[in-house]
Amino acid sequence: IDVSKNVMLTGLISAVITTLAIGATLLFLKTDLQFPTAVPWWAWFGGLAGAIYIVGFSFYATQIPLTTLLITTLAGQMGMSLLIDVLAKNPVGLRELSSALLIFLAMMILRK
């Protein structure tokens, strides 16, 4: 099986390796593994978002240059982080805005 041609299989392998790495870390740190009951309903969408990201990244990694893919991912994460900070009323200053601008400029330079 040519894994590089099968996006879903690549995503599954990535998710399994990630799960094993997190499990090993939890065991190594002797973390109390109780099921979280006080988690808001929307918090469970993180896993779905992660799965979509892994599959999307696996697909686009064969379609566009990796530098473009990585800087676009970083720009999206930075933009969402700024939005969350603003909505949570955390201070967003010149340093944060300058960082976001530099990432956006790098994305513009790398695009075709």
Secondary structure, DSSP 8 states (H G I E B T S, - for coil): --GGG-HHHHHHHHHHHHHHHHHHHHHHTT-------S--GGGGHHHHHHHHHHHHHHHHTTTS-HHHHHHHHHHHHHHHHHHHHHHTT----HHHHHHHHHHHHHHHHH--
